[in-house]
Amino acid sequence: MEMSKVMEKKYSLVSLIAYATPTIVMMVFMAFYTMIDGIFLANFVSATALSAVNIFLPVYGLITAIALMLGTGGSAIVAKKMGENKEREAKENFSFIALSGSVIGVLIMLVGSIFLNPLLEVLGANANGELFQLTFDYARIILLVSPLMVLQMFFQSFFVTVGKANVGLMITIVGGVANIVLDYVFIIILQMGITGAAVATAIGIGLPAIFGTIYFLKRNENELCLVKPKIDIAVLITSFVNGSSEMVNNLSFSVVTFAYNILMIQYFGVAGVAAVTVILYVMYLIESIFTGYATGVAPIFSYNYGSKNINQLKSVFKHSLWIIFFGSVIVYGISIIIGPYFIHFMSSKGSQVEMIAMDGFRIFSITFLLIGFNIFTSVMFTAFSNGKVSGFISLLRTFVFVIVFLLILPPVIGENGIWMAVPLSEILALIICSVFLTLNRKVYHYI
């Protein structure tokens, strides 16, 4: 199959970056879906509208978590079976996981819509306030496209798996551009406010999901395509386990965002929520760069692990460490230069939102030096179908460490403790990742 030529070719440092670039750009565009709404709302509606998007972000993160869990966990299974020449079984697994994702998306839509009011109150929106109504208007529309959101992100993972990252990139760009154009039309021209932002995002999500479904339905028998699914609960469970780190990562992001919102309201009020939204946007964007690279090269690890190509595993791992190292330094430098301008752009000059965000960014930005290595390590273990190690790393890195520091630091050292929680968590995660890489080097032979 065409896939074998892609996975087994000799990669240099430059060609490996080139191979992963479409996936990186694709993930960055996907990160823009929520950011685009925030940019338009911050500049053309109000800071409260920007806060409303962040209040709903934990639910958005839950849907993304499930989609990534199925996509990354399932692609590890499918790529490994294709490496073992079990092509028919790979197609049946792929189709069953896609069907399962659709069903889960429908359940999220129904449950979320029915219990939306109490859900938003739990997330921190006062039932009688403006923030609640704005969050409600945004959330009810996004929930309607939950099934499409799951399929969109699921298919993006498999575009990478079959070596067609360029196709995934193209349809993601189509969705992203549609989102931007429609945000302009609905928010600025038609004055639809936060409802317009939600509709624009929904359409931006729906287009790639529909295109992805059509693409995999049209594939021929010699390539990975949607066929009549064969129900295999064991495969679904294995997908959950394999993709647990991505699930944990995004669920943790949801919980941490919730915790940040509560703390920011406590220390700074609604302006604090808007400020932390701006900084989380920057982190989300930078995370997407490293997630894009790790996800892009993951099928190479899965395929060559299945085919026992040890030399390829060692080469790709070594090159990846150098890419992550230099990429982290470059990204950190760029963030230090551009970050303040982005904060100015997302808030009124001299406003409380701007001052809070600027103070926090100086401390928080240390995170950007560390997340690349930690993300890559976690995704690589997912590619090896070792969901236990991958999930454990993600659980500690994105949830346990952060929540512990958020509980301890603010009462002890005040406001700066809020911003120090994530950087300190990434430092501890770096140590944990190094330990697991050392312990498993003889199991997977990447060293």
N, C-alpha and C positions, 0 to 999 in steps of 0.2 A: 504493500500500500504506500501511497504518497507520504503518509505520516512517518513511516520508518526512515525515509531519506532525510527528513527534517530532523528527527530526534537523534539519529546516529552520526550526523555530519560533524566534522571537527570544528569546534568553535574557538575563535581567538577572543581576546578581550573586547575588541571593537565589534566583531560580528555578533557576540553575545548581547551586547548593548543594543545593536541594531535589531536583533531578534525580539528583544523584550520591549523595544520602544513603542510599537503599536499598543501593547497592553498597558504600558505606563500612561500613554496619552488617553487611552480608553478609560482607565480608572480615574484620571484627573477630570475628564469630562463628566463622569458619573458623579464625582464629588461636587461638581458645579451645580447639579440639579437643585439642591437646597440652598447653596450659596447664592445662586442667581436671584432666587426669591428674596433672600436677605438683603442683597445689594440694592435691588429696586425698592424694597419696602423701607429700608433705612433712609434712602435718599428722596423718595417721592411719597411716602405715607407717614410713618412715625416710628420712633424708637419702640413704642409699645407694640406695634405690629411686628417689628424685628424680634422682640422678646416672645411674642406669641408663637413664632416659628420654632424658637428654641424650646418652648414649653412642650411642643408636640414632638420634638426631636427624639426623645426616648422611644416612642412608638414607631417612628420612622426607622430608628435603629434596630428595633426588634424584627421588623419585616425584612430589612437588609440582612440581618444576622441569619435568619432562616434561609434566605436565598443563597447567601454565600456558603452556608453550611452544606446545603445540597449541591451547590455548584462545585466547590472545591473538593468536598468529600467524595462526591460522585465521580468527578473527573479523575481522581487518583485511582479509583477502582477501574474505570473504563480504560484509562491510558495503560494501566498495568496489564489488563486482559488483552489489549491490542498488541502490547509488547510480547505477550505469550501466544499471539496468533489465534486468540479466541474471539474472532470478529463478530459472529452472530450473537454470542452471549453478551458482548460489549454493547451491541445495539439494543438488545432487549433490556438490559440494565439501564441504559441511558433513557429509553422511552418510559420505563416504569418510574424512574426518579423524577422525570419531567412531569408525568401525570400526578405523582404524589405532591409535588410542589404546587401545582395548580389547585389541588384540593385544599391544601393547607392555606393558600392565599385566599380562597373563598371563605374558609372558616374565620380567618382573621378579619376579613371585611364584615362578615355578619356579626360576630361577637363585638368587635370594636364599635360598630355603628349602633348596636343595641345599648351598649353600656358606655357610650361616649361621655355623657354628662358626669357621672361619678368618676370616670377615668381622668378627666381633665382636672377635677377638683383634687384628686390624689396627686397629680403631677404639679400642683402648686398654683393653679388658676382659680382665684376667688370667684365663686358662682355668681356674684352680683356685680362684678367689675368689668371694665372695658377689656382687660386682658383675656378674660374668660370668653367673651363673645367673639373676639378676633381669633382666638385659638380654635374655638368651635367651628367657625366659618372655614378655616383652613383645613382642619382635621377631617371634617365630614367628606370633603372632596377627595383628599389623598387616600382615605380608607377605601373608597370605591374602586380604586385602581390597584389595590393590594395584590390580587392575583397576577396582574400584568407586571407589577414590580418584581415579584418573585421570578416570573419567567424571564424578564429582561436580564436580571443579574445571573440567573442560571445559564442562559444561553451564552452570555458573555464569557463565562468560564470555559464553556465547551468550544467556542470559537478558537480559544488559545490551544485547547487540547488537540484539535484537529489541524493545527498549524495554519489557521485562517484568521489570525489576529487582525489583519488588515480589514477584513470584512466586518468583524466586530467593531473595530474602530470607526469604520465608515458609518455604520448605522447608529453608533453612539453619538457621533458628531451631528448626524441628522436630528437626533432627539435633542441634543444640547442646543443647537442653533434654533430649532423650533421653540424651545423653552425661552431662549433669550428674546427672540422676535415677538413671541406672544406675550411675554411679560411687558414689553414696551407697549404693545397694542392694548392689552387689557388694563394695565396699571396707569400708564401715562395718557393714552389717547381716550380710552373708554372710562377711565376713573373708577375701575371696579375694585380697587384696593386689594386687600388680602385675598378676597375671593378670586380675583383675576390671577393672582400669583399661584394659587392652588390649581386652577384650571390649566394654566400654562405648564406647570410641572406635571400634571396628570397626562397631558398630551405628549410632553417630552418623554415620559416613561412608556406610554402606550405604543408609540411608533416603533422603537427598537424591539419591544416584546413581540409585536405582530410580525415585523420583518424577520426576526429570529425564528419564529414558528414556521413561517413560509420557507425560509432557507433550509431548515433541517427536514422539512417534509419533501422538499424537491431534490434532495441528494440522491445519487444513484446507489445501487446495491454494493458497490465497491468502496463506499465511503461511509463514515458514521452518519446515520440518519434515524429519523423517527420511524419505528416499525410498530407492529402490534405488541404492546407491552406484555411481558411475562411477570406476573406478580411474584415477587421474591422479597419477603419481609426481611430476611437476613441481609440482603444487599442494602435495603433502606436503612436498617440499623447501623450497618457498617459505614454508610455514607454519613449518618449522624455522628458516629464516633470519629471518623476521619476528619470531618469538617468541624469538629467540636471547638477547635481553637478559634476559627473564624466566628463561630456562633458565640463563644464566650467573649471574644474581642468586641463584637458589636453590641451584645447584651450589656457588657460591662460599660461600654461607651454610653449606652442609654442610662444606666444606673448612675454613672459618674456625672453625666450631664444633669440628671435630676438632682443629685447631691449638690452640684455647683449652683444650680438655680436656687435651691433652698438657702444655701449659705450666702449667695449674693443678695437675695432679697433681705436676709437678716442683717447683713453688714451695709448694703448700699441701696436697697430698694430696687424698683424696676430698672433703673439706670444700670445697676450692677448686672442684671440678667442680660441686658443689651451688650454690655462691655464684654462679658465672658463669651457671649455668642460670637463676637468678632474674633476673639482669640481662638476659640474652638474651630471656627472656620479655617483659620490659618493652619492649625494642627491637622484638621481633617484633610486639607489639600495636600500637605506635606506627607502625611501618612499614605495618601493614595498613590504618591509617586513610588514609594518603597513597596507598597502592597502590589502595585502594578508590575514592578520588576520581579518580585518574588513569585507572584502568580504566573507571570510570563514564562519563567524558567522552570516552574514546578513540573510541568508535563515531561520535561527532559529528564528530571530526576526519576519520576514515576516510571517512564518507559524504559530507561536504561537500568533501573533497579530490577524491573521485570525481566529484561533480557540479559541481565548479569554482565553488563558492559562497565566494568569497574574503572577502566581508564577514562571513560567519558565522565563518570561521576566525579572522579578526582579533579579532572580538568575544569569542569563547570563550577564545582565548589570553590576551587582556588580563585578562579577569575571573579566569581561572585563576591568573595570577601574584599577583593581590591575595589570592585565597583561600588560596593556598599560604603567602604571607608572613604573614598574620594567623593562619592555622591553626598555623604553626610556632611562633610566639610563644606562643600560647595553650597548645598541647600541651606546650611546654617548661616553662611556668609550672606547669601542672597536675602534670607529672611531678616537679618539684622538691618540690611540696607532698605529693603522694600517694606518691611512690616509697619513702620511708623506711617508711611504714606497710605497703606491700606487702611489703617486705623483712622487716619484723617478722612479718607474717602467714605468710610462707613459711619461716621459720626460728625456732628456739627462741631466746627472749630471752637475750642474753648469750653465745650460742654462737659458735664460731669461724666458722660459716657466715655468721651475721649480721654479724660484724665485718668479714670480708673483703668481703662484698657492699656494705656501707655505704661503706667506703673507696673501692671501685671505682666506685660509682654517682656519687659527687661529680665524678669526672673524665669518666666515660663519658657522662653526661647531656647534655653539650655537643652530642653527635651529633644530638639531637632537634631542634635548631634548623636543621639543614642537610639532613636526608635528604629532606624534602618536595619541595624544588625539584629535587633530583637524580633522585628517582624519577619525578616528573612529566615531566621532560625526556626521560628514557629511554623511558617508555611512549608519549609523544607521537610520537617517531620510529618506534616500532613501529607506531602507528596510521597513519603515512604509508607503511608498508611499507618503511621504511628500516632493515632489521635490522642492517646493518653498523654504522651510527652508534650505534644503540641498544645493540647487543651490545658495542661497543667501550667505551662509557660504563660499562656494567655490569661488564665485565671489569676495567677499571681500578679502579672504585669499590669493588666488593665482593670483589675477589680480589687483584689485583696490589699495590695500595697497602697493603692490610691485611696481607698476608703479609710484604711487605718491612719494614713497621714492626714487626711481631711478631718478625721475625728480628733487627732492629737494636736496637730500644729496650730490651727487657728486659735483655740483657747489659750495656748501657751505663748505664741509670739505674735498673735493678731492677724491682720489682713495678709501680710506676706506669706503666712503659713498656707493660705489657700492656693497661692501660685506656686509654692515649692513642692506641693504634693506629687504632681506628675513627674517633674524632673527627678526627684528622689526615687520614685517608683521605677523609672527607667534605668537608673543606676543599679538598683538591686536586681532588676530583670537581666541586665547585662551579665552580671555574675552568674545567675541561674542558667542562662543560655550557654555560657562558656563551660559550665560544669556538665550539662547534658551533651554538648558537642564532644567533649572529651570522653565521657562514659560510653557513648555510642559509636565512636569512630571505627571500632572493629566489627560492628554489626552491619553498618551500611557502607563501609569502605570509601568514604568521601575524603579521607586523609591517607 
